[in-house]
C-alpha cells in the first residue's frame, strides 16, 4: 500500500528520473522500508530512479560506524539506518533528499556519487547566498556559523546495494538545533551544527525543493563521469 501511494505521488522528469515530494512528515522506518523495496525494483528494471524530498518526525539514526559513546541522550527513537556514517538527527525543519540511482547505468563510481551529491547541495546553498564546502573535518556540508566557526549545515550518508544507491543528504533549513545535542553529530564533537534560519535566512521547504530540482540535471550529468582525482583522494566514507 505504501508503494502504491508513493507511485501515485511521483512525477517522471524528462531525464527519466522520478521525483516525489512529501509535505507531511514521513516516519523514518516507513521511509527506510520504502527505500529498500524501491532499491530492488530499480535493480530489477521495473521502476525508475528516484529523488525523494521529505521530512521526518524527530529521530536519531545510527549508521554502520555509530559508536555507543556518541549517543548522549536518546530522547527520540533511535533507528539503525544501514547507511555509512555514525549518528545523525532528523526532524522538522530539516529537508531530506533520498536519492535512489542505478549506478550500473552511470559511472559505477561510489566516491564520484558522493562527491556529486555534496556538490549538488553546495551549489543549491549558493543559490541562497550561502557559501559552503567539503571539509577535512568529515563528510558533509560545512559553512561559517554566526560566530565565525566552521559548522555543519548538511549531512551526507549513503548506501550502495547492488549498485543502486540509497539514503542521501539532509539540509538544515530551520530545525530545532537543540535536538542535535542528544548525540555527537556524525561523531564530530568539536564542531557545531547550524541552519539557514540561524544564519538569518528564511527558506521554505518548497523554495528549497524548487532550487534543488533546478540543478538535478547538472547533478545527474556528473554521475556519468569518474570521480575527480582530487575528490577520490579525500577518502569519503559512503
Order of alpha helices (4+ residues) and beta strands (2+ residues): alpha-beta-beta-alpha-beta-beta-beta-beta-beta-alpha-beta-beta-beta-beta-beta-alpha-alpha-alpha
